[in-house]
Amino acid sequence: MQQQRSSSGISQSPRSPSSQPPFLLVSVTDPAKMGNGVQAYISYKVITKTNLPEYQGPEKIVIRRYSDFVWLHDRIFEKYKGIFFPPLPEKNTVEKFRFSTEFIEMRRQALDVFINRIALHHELQQSEDLRTFLQADEQTMERARSQETGIFKKKPTDLMQIFRDVQSKVSDVVLGKEKPVEESNPEYEKLKRYIFELEDHLAEAQKHAYRLVKRHRELGQSLSDFGKAVKLLGDFEGNALGKAFSELGAKSEMLSVKLQREAHHLLMNFEEPLKDYVRAVQSIKSTIAERANAFRQQCELNETFKLKEIDLNKLKLTRSERMAEAEHEYEELKADSEEATRRFETIVRLMNKEIVRFQEQKTLDMGLAFHEFAKGQARLANGIADAWRSLLPKLEACSSA
């Protein structure tokens, strides 16, 4: 029986009750350190809840590590050309930070965002590799990783190599080493300029968000140190002034905790989303590089095919013995040329859809991040004002005594 497809792009079984639309919900939880020394790593519990018939049941819980997420990322990047594939968080190789509570939570949150972007994407959610990732046991997952060969063996950092190759091609053109083979498309040029400039602006905003987090933490630590010193001063005085000093010190320490809490909130809900979008734009640049590569291959194959056609016509005139071999080569080149054209046109079609989706999602995500920032700053400012205001009567009484 043929399946029906919902507007979200998820296949819906006719057996599914109409009251419950198709869904695929994934959460990354419970990070845990496994092993010791250089072999140590963090594992995550990945919980999938769905009513899609192609999955094994309504709920599945598997254990995954960072390298499993890398495997899924690489498979999707290679199979879904033209789609703006979700970025992975960086791999922290600094030993003293790798297993810090804050880094682990940042990594968990980023991986949760990554997997849900795939699960909610109308094309990527139908990936067989996604189903393997969400359902396979650990042994099956490990075999899948170890069996990868060729292009799937690339490390995450190698995925940017295509873009660097394109940049190298541009350098060759500037130096006069190679004739440029580029699209002549004003709208596409406009898109590329936008993406490159967006990366610069987002990186600058993220840099200053990092400084805001750092400033909150430093101010919190300073208030904590100040509070301890003033409380000692209050104990030393031991009178009404000493009591006021002690309360001032207690308020300072309380505000220190508020600032540290707000710094963490700012990190997770403002700086990290900005950093995630910097990574997302870098992923889009990789897709742009793939498009440039596909266009170049199409042009080169089309040119080679035309030359082969000329050679074939010459052989026909001379009735050469090589006719059969040349005709076979001609048909192969024709097929390759047509496939390259289809591949390029598919990438263009998908990118046109993806940029619209990206803009809509960016508006939602950035709106939420800046709302969280403003709300947190207002909450902090009110808390600080209330704390200092409550001390004013006692301090005024001391100053007028």
Solvent accessible surface area in square Angstrom, and as a share of the most:
residue,aa,sasa,rsa
1,M,206,0.92
2,Q,162,0.72
3,Q,86,0.38
4,Q,116,0.51
5,R,142,0.52
6,S,27,0.18
7,S,129,0.83
8,S,59,0.38
9,G,10,0.09
10,I,12,0.06
11,S,10,0.06
12,Q,38,0.17
13,S,6,0.04
14,P,57,0.36
15,R,196,0.72
16,S,24,0.16
17,P,77,0.48
18,S,113,0.73
19,S,104,0.67
20,Q,79,0.35
21,P,92,0.58
22,P,21,0.13
23,F,57,0.24
24,L,3,0.02
25,L,100,0.50
26,V,10,0.06
27,S,40,0.26
28,V,0,0.00
29,T,38,0.22
30,D,84,0.43
31,P,46,0.29
32,A,46,0.36
33,K,113,0.48
34,M,82,0.36
35,G,48,0.46
36,N,130,0.67
37,G,54,0.52
38,V,134,0.77
39,Q,140,0.62
40,A,6,0.05
41,Y,66,0.25
42,I,19,0.10
43,S,8,0.05
44,Y,2,0.01
45,K,63,0.27
46,V,0,0.00
47,I,34,0.17
48,T,2,0.01
49,K,96,0.41
50,T,3,0.02
51,N,39,0.20
52,L,9,0.05
53,P,50,0.31
54,E,62,0.28
55,Y,18,0.07
56,Q,130,0.58
57,G,29,0.28
58,P,107,0.67
59,E,89,0.40
60,K,68,0.29
61,I,86,0.44
62,V,10,0.05
63,I,62,0.32
64,R,2,0.01
65,R,81,0.29
66,Y,23,0.09
67,S,40,0.26
68,D,5,0.02
69,F,0,0.00
70,V,22,0.13
71,W,20,0.07
72,L,0,0.00
73,H,13,0.06
74,D,9,0.05
75,R,43,0.16
76,I,2,0.01
77,F,5,0.02
78,E,43,0.19
79,K,105,0.44
80,Y,53,0.20
81,K,45,0.19
82,G,2,0.02
83,I,3,0.02
84,F,11,0.05
85,F,13,0.06
86,P,9,0.06
87,P,10,0.06
88,L,17,0.09
89,P,10,0.06
90,E,103,0.46
91,K,134,0.57
92,N,37,0.19
93,T,110,0.64
94,V,73,0.42
95,E,102,0.46
96,K,154,0.65
97,F,100,0.42
98,R,50,0.18
99,F,45,0.19
100,S,39,0.25
101,T,119,0.69
102,E,56,0.25
103,F,34,0.14
104,I,29,0.15
105,E,54,0.24
106,M,35,0.16
107,R,21,0.08
108,R,48,0.18
109,Q,46,0.21
110,A,11,0.09
111,L,0,0.00
112,D,33,0.17
113,V,55,0.32
114,F,2,0.01
115,I,0,0.00
116,N,30,0.15
117,R,55,0.20
118,I,1,0.00
119,A,0,0.00
120,L,120,0.60
121,H,6,0.03
122,H,58,0.26
123,E,54,0.24
124,L,0,0.00
125,Q,8,0.03
126,Q,69,0.31
127,S,2,0.01
128,E,125,0.56
129,D,11,0.06
130,L,0,0.00
131,R,58,0.21
132,T,42,0.24
133,F,0,0.00
134,L,0,0.00
135,Q,19,0.08
136,A,16,0.12
137,D,80,0.41
138,E,91,0.41
139,Q,117,0.52
140,T,48,0.28
141,M,1,0.00
142,E,100,0.45
143,R,129,0.47
144,A,23,0.17
145,R,57,0.21
146,S,76,0.49
147,Q,127,0.56
148,E,17,0.08
149,T,102,0.60
150,G,60,0.57
151,I,89,0.45
152,F,43,0.18
153,K,120,0.51
154,K,54,0.23
155,K,140,0.59
156,P,52,0.33
157,T,100,0.58
158,D,53,0.28
159,L,8,0.04
160,M,51,0.23
161,Q,79,0.35
162,I,36,0.18
163,F,17,0.07
164,R,110,0.40
165,D,66,0.34
166,V,24,0.14
167,Q,87,0.39
168,S,59,0.38
169,K,69,0.29
170,V,69,0.40
171,S,55,0.35
172,D,36,0.19
173,V,44,0.25
174,V,118,0.68
175,L,120,0.60
176,G,65,0.62
177,K,146,0.62
178,E,63,0.28
179,K,170,0.72
180,P,72,0.45
181,V,53,0.30
182,E,107,0.48
183,E,28,0.13
184,S,117,0.75
185,N,56,0.29
186,P,110,0.69
187,E,126,0.56
188,Y,12,0.05
189,E,57,0.26
190,K,123,0.52
191,L,28,0.14
192,K,48,0.20
193,R,136,0.50
194,Y,74,0.28
195,I,0,0.00
196,F,77,0.32
197,E,96,0.43
198,L,23,0.12
199,E,24,0.11
200,D,95,0.49
201,H,127,0.57
202,L,13,0.07
203,A,41,0.32
204,E,81,0.37
205,A,40,0.31
206,Q,33,0.15
207,K,81,0.34
208,H,81,0.36
209,A,2,0.01
210,Y,116,0.44
211,R,125,0.46
212,L,58,0.29
213,V,4,0.03
214,K,102,0.43
215,R,141,0.51
216,H,5,0.02
217,R,77,0.28
218,E,91,0.41
219,L,71,0.35
220,G,0,0.00
221,Q,96,0.42
222,S,63,0.41
223,L,25,0.12
224,S,17,0.11
225,D,76,0.39
226,F,93,0.39
227,G,0,0.00
228,K,111,0.47
229,A,59,0.45
230,V,13,0.07
231,K,74,0.31
232,L,125,0.62
233,L,78,0.39
234,G,3,0.03
235,D,107,0.56
236,F,167,0.70
237,E,65,0.29
238,G,66,0.64
239,N,85,0.44
240,A,77,0.60
241,L,69,0.34
242,G,2,0.02
243,K,132,0.56
244,A,4,0.03
245,F,42,0.18
246,S,33,0.21
247,E,45,0.20
248,L,31,0.16
249,G,0,0.00
250,A,50,0.39
251,K,57,0.24
252,S,0,0.00
253,E,43,0.19
254,M,72,0.32
255,L,1,0.00
256,S,8,0.05
257,V,81,0.46
258,K,68,0.29
259,L,2,0.01
260,Q,66,0.29
261,R,151,0.55
262,E,9,0.04
263,A,0,0.00
264,H,75,0.34
265,H,41,0.18
266,L,1,0.00
267,L,10,0.05
268,M,11,0.05
269,N,50,0.26
270,F,13,0.05
271,E,5,0.02
272,E,12,0.05
273,P,32,0.20
274,L,2,0.01
275,K,47,0.20
276,D,16,0.09
277,Y,6,0.02
278,V,19,0.11
279,R,19,0.07
280,A,11,0.09
281,V,0,0.00
282,Q,66,0.30
283,S,9,0.06
284,I,2,0.01
285,K,20,0.09
286,S,1,0.00
287,T,3,0.02
288,I,8,0.04
289,A,1,0.00
290,E,14,0.06
291,R,6,0.02
292,A,29,0.22
293,N,39,0.20
294,A,6,0.05
295,F,33,0.14
296,R,30,0.11
297,Q,65,0.29
298,Q,20,0.09
299,C,42,0.25
300,E,89,0.40
301,L,46,0.23
302,N,48,0.25
303,E,95,0.43
304,T,61,0.36
305,F,36,0.15
306,K,116,0.49
307,L,99,0.49
308,K,41,0.18
309,E,67,0.30
310,I,91,0.46
311,D,67,0.35
312,L,10,0.05
313,N,74,0.38
314,K,122,0.52
315,L,30,0.15
316,K,102,0.43
317,L,154,0.77
318,T,99,0.58
319,R,213,0.78
320,S,32,0.21
321,E,179,0.80
322,R,114,0.42
323,M,39,0.17
324,A,78,0.60
325,E,96,0.43
326,A,2,0.02
327,E,73,0.33
328,H,114,0.51
329,E,51,0.23
330,Y,34,0.13
331,E,100,0.45
332,E,90,0.40
333,L,28,0.14
334,K,79,0.34
335,A,55,0.43
336,D,74,0.38
337,S,8,0.05
338,E,81,0.36
339,E,77,0.34
340,A,1,0.01
341,T,38,0.22
342,R,129,0.47
343,R,90,0.33
344,F,21,0.09
345,E,100,0.45
346,T,52,0.30
347,I,3,0.01
348,V,32,0.19
349,R,127,0.46
350,L,17,0.08
351,M,1,0.00
352,N,86,0.44
353,K,90,0.38
354,E,3,0.02
355,I,31,0.16
356,V,87,0.50
357,R,78,0.28
358,F,14,0.06
359,Q,64,0.28
360,E,108,0.48
361,Q,75,0.33
362,K,31,0.13
363,T,95,0.55
364,L,123,0.61
365,D,37,0.19
366,M,24,0.11
367,G,43,0.42
368,L,111,0.55
369,A,3,0.02
370,F,97,0.41
371,H,107,0.48
372,E,28,0.13
373,F,52,0.22
374,A,58,0.45
375,K,91,0.38
376,G,0,0.00
377,Q,48,0.21
378,A,54,0.42
379,R,116,0.42
380,L,15,0.08
381,A,57,0.44
382,N,94,0.48
383,G,14,0.14
384,I,43,0.22
385,A,39,0.31
386,D,82,0.43
387,A,6,0.04
388,W,83,0.29
389,R,137,0.50
390,S,61,0.39
391,L,4,0.02
392,L,87,0.43
393,P,85,0.54
394,K,95,0.40
395,L,54,0.27
396,E,102,0.46
397,A,62,0.48
398,C,39,0.23
399,S,95,0.61
400,S,94,0.60
401,A,123,0.95
